[in-house]
């Protein structure tokens, strides 16, 4: 899981993820070679990327769903549900709303704004 190390909301969220019992590694976008991982740097600032062990990359709600699917049963089911037909579009919109408003959410700062320099 790669999160924006300059965004307080993203860092706060990333710190909570291990409490879900998921089996992932997490680090910041700024501390890795994104190109070597096959991660689109521009997209990664807008949508959190998750690099699967086999090298595939998911972004946004699909990344979060993939992360949940590495955890215990209730979270695996939630991860599957997030990408199910009919739910996928709603989860995508919800994720984009959160990303667009992350500077106003708990832990958010002006640096979290997608419009920040």
Backbone torsions as a table, in degrees:
resi	resn	phi	psi	omega
1	UNK	NA	129.4	178.6
2	UNK	-115.3	125.9	178.3
3	UNK	-124.6	161.3	-178.1
4	UNK	-75.5	110.4	-178.5
5	UNK	-70.1	-12.5	178.4
6	UNK	-90.5	-7.9	-175.7
7	UNK	-106.1	118.1	-179.9
8	UNK	-61.0	-40.3	178.7
9	UNK	-62.6	-44.0	-179.8
10	UNK	-63.8	-42.1	179.6
11	UNK	-66.4	-39.9	178.8
12	UNK	-64.3	-44.3	178.9
13	UNK	-63.4	-44.6	180.0
14	UNK	-61.3	-34.5	179.1
15	UNK	-68.6	-26.8	179.9
16	UNK	-82.0	-25.4	-174.8
17	UNK	-55.6	-43.8	-179.9
18	UNK	-59.8	-25.4	178.9
19	UNK	-65.3	-16.3	178.9
20	UNK	-79.6	-8.4	-179.7
21	UNK	78.2	22.0	179.9
22	UNK	-78.8	157.4	-176.9
23	UNK	-106.9	75.9	-178.9
24	UNK	-138.5	163.9	168.4
25	UNK	-103.2	148.4	177.5
26	UNK	-133.6	144.5	177.4
27	UNK	-157.1	178.8	-178.5
28	UNK	-95.1	155.0	176.6
29	UNK	-58.0	-35.8	-174.4
30	UNK	-74.6	-11.8	-174.0
31	UNK	-104.8	5.0	-178.4
32	UNK	-131.8	163.8	175.1
33	UNK	-86.6	97.1	-175.6
34	UNK	-60.3	-41.3	-179.3
35	UNK	-61.6	-40.4	179.8
36	UNK	-64.9	-28.7	178.7
37	UNK	-87.3	-5.6	-177.9
38	UNK	78.3	24.4	-177.7
39	UNK	-98.2	130.5	175.9
40	UNK	-74.2	111.2	-174.0
41	UNK	-61.6	-41.1	180.0
42	UNK	-66.8	-42.5	179.9
43	UNK	-68.1	-35.2	-176.2
44	UNK	-63.3	-26.5	178.7
45	UNK	-74.9	-27.6	-178.2
46	UNK	-93.7	-37.9	-177.9
47	UNK	-129.3	122.3	179.9
48	UNK	-56.0	129.4	174.9
49	UNK	-93.9	149.1	170.9
50	UNK	-127.3	122.6	178.5
51	UNK	-97.2	114.9	178.9
52	UNK	-68.0	157.2	177.5
53	UNK	-54.8	-29.3	179.3
54	UNK	-85.4	2.4	176.4
55	UNK	97.9	-12.3	176.2
56	UNK	-63.9	150.9	179.8
57	UNK	-123.3	128.7	171.3
58	UNK	-112.0	153.5	-179.8
59	UNK	-126.9	155.8	171.8
60	UNK	61.3	-133.3	-176.5
61	UNK	-64.5	-31.5	177.6
62	UNK	-68.9	-34.1	175.3
63	UNK	-65.3	-45.7	-179.8
64	UNK	-65.3	-38.2	177.2
65	UNK	-62.4	-42.6	179.2
66	UNK	-63.7	-38.5	177.7
67	UNK	-63.3	-46.9	179.4
68	UNK	-60.2	-34.9	-178.7
69	UNK	-69.1	-8.0	175.8
70	UNK	-91.0	-3.6	-174.7
71	UNK	-97.7	-169.1	179.5
72	UNK	-69.9	169.9	-170.8
73	UNK	-43.9	-53.2	-175.6
74	UNK	-62.1	-35.4	-179.1
75	UNK	-74.7	-35.7	176.4
76	UNK	-60.0	-42.6	178.9
77	UNK	-65.1	-41.6	178.1
78	UNK	-62.0	-41.0	178.3
79	UNK	-63.0	-40.7	177.0
80	UNK	-66.7	-42.0	-178.9
81	UNK	-62.6	-36.4	-177.3
82	UNK	-61.5	-24.5	-178.4
83	UNK	-112.2	11.5	178.7
84	UNK	-73.3	150.9	177.0
85	UNK	-54.1	136.8	-178.7
86	UNK	89.6	-37.8	179.7
87	UNK	-89.5	-31.9	-176.7
88	UNK	-53.0	-47.5	-178.3
89	UNK	-65.6	-38.8	178.6
90	UNK	-67.0	-44.3	179.1
91	UNK	-62.9	-38.9	178.3
92	UNK	-62.5	-46.7	179.8
93	UNK	-63.6	-42.2	179.2
94	UNK	-62.6	-44.1	179.4
95	UNK	-61.1	-45.9	-179.0
96	UNK	-64.1	-34.8	176.8
97	UNK	-64.4	-46.6	179.0
98	UNK	-60.4	-46.4	-179.6
99	UNK	-61.3	-42.3	-178.8
100	UNK	-68.3	-23.6	-176.2
101	UNK	-113.0	12.3	-173.6
102	UNK	-61.1	-25.1	178.1
103	UNK	-70.5	-18.3	-179.5
104	UNK	-101.9	-2.9	-177.4
105	UNK	-92.9	165.2	-178.8
106	UNK	-51.6	127.9	-178.4
107	UNK	89.6	-12.3	-178.6
108	UNK	-71.1	149.0	176.8
109	UNK	-136.6	171.4	176.2
110	UNK	-56.1	-28.2	178.7
111	UNK	-66.3	-19.5	-179.5
112	UNK	-78.0	-18.9	-176.4
113	UNK	-61.0	137.1	178.3
114	UNK	-69.0	-13.9	177.3
115	UNK	-92.1	-4.1	-178.4
116	UNK	-66.5	147.1	179.5
117	UNK	-67.3	NA	NA
